[in-house]
Amino acid sequence: MMPPELRELRRILRYRNPVVRSATKMKNKISGLLMEVGAQYDKRRLHGRRYFNELLERVEDVPDSVKELLSLSRGSLELFNAAQKKLIRCLREQPLIGERVHRNHDSSICFIPPMSIGATRFFTHTEC
């Protein structure tokens, strides 16, 4: 049987995977709603809080129901992002893996080298 410390790390990583998938679904849902109503937006900035709020204020000919759905989706996305940050913080605090998680400033990617907890994982800079 695996040591309790490694089981804990695997549990955190397993929990994080569906959170990341849900956040991605919300981002795609937001983009899809905007495309559906023909709204113009900058896809690189869309998921930033300030840009998103400005976008909601300036879009025209978008039904109020779509604006409400966009706001609801944005709220869910923020919830998932907060959960991801807490999970990453938990991973960094784990003595077995904390020193292995580092920020690669050249490519803005966090890297967790493989060890006995599973496969190599790459995270974007916003997740770190």
N, C-alpha and C positions, 0 to 999 in steps of 0.2 A: 504494500500500500504506500502511496505517496505521502511524504511528510506534510503535516498540517499547513506549513507556510506556503508550500507550492500549491496545495489545494486552494488556499485562499487567493493566490495570484491567478490561478486558472479561473476561479469563480468570478473575479473582477473582470477579467478579459471576456469571459463568456457573457457576462451581463452587459458589457459595453457594446458588443457587436450589434444586438438589436436596437440599441439606442442610436448608434451611428446610422443604421439602415432607416430608422424612423425619421431622423433629421434629414437624410437625403430625400426621403419621400416628401417631406414637407417643402423642401426647396423646389423639388420638381413640381409639386402641386401649385406653389406660388407662381412659378414661371408659366405653367400651363394655364392657369386662370388669366394671367395677363395676356398671353397669346390668344386665348379664346375670345377676349373682348377687343383685341387689336391694339392694346396699349403699347406705346413705345417705352423701352427701358434699357438701361445699360446692364447687361447680364453680369459683368464683372463686379458691379457695385450693388446689385439687387439685394443681396442678403445682408448688407450693412444696415444697421439700425437707423442711422440718420438719413441715408439715401432712401430707404424704404418709406420712412415717414413723410419725407418730402414728396416722394412719388405718389403716395396716397392722396396728398393734398392737391397736387397739380393735375392728376389725370382727369380727363373730361370724358363724357359719354360712357362712363362706367357705372353700371347699375349699383345702387347702394348695397344690394345683396352680395355682389361680388366684392365690394370694399369690405363688408363685414367678414366674408369668408377669407379674404386676404389677411385681415387683422387677426382672425382666429388662427390661421395657419402660422402667422408670424409669432404669435404667442406660444404656440406649440414648439416652433423651431427654437425659440429662446429657452424654453424649458429643457429641450433635449441638449442644447449646447451647454447649459449650466450643468446638467447631469454628466456630460462628457468631461467637463473641466474637473468636476469633483472626482470622477473615476481616475483621471490622469494624475491628479494630486495624490490619490490613494496609492497608485502604482509607484509614484516617485518616493513616497514615504516608506515603502517596503524596503527593508534592508537588503533583501536578496536581489532586488532589481533597481533600486533607486540610483545606484551609481552607474547603471547601464543605460539609463534613460538620459539622453543629453540632446542639446539643441545643436543642429548642424546649421550654422549661420550662413553658409554658402548656398545651400539649397532650401532653407527654411523648412526642413523636414526633421521630425523627431524620429529617432531610430532606436528600436529595442532589439539588440542582437539576440539571436536564438540561444536558448539555454534549455534546461529540462522542462520549461513550462509550455513549450509549443513552438510554432513557426514564427519566423521574423515578421514583424508588423511595422508598417510605415504610417505615420500620422501627418496630417497637414499642419502648418504652423498655427492655425487657428485652434487646433485641438490641443496644443501643448501648453 
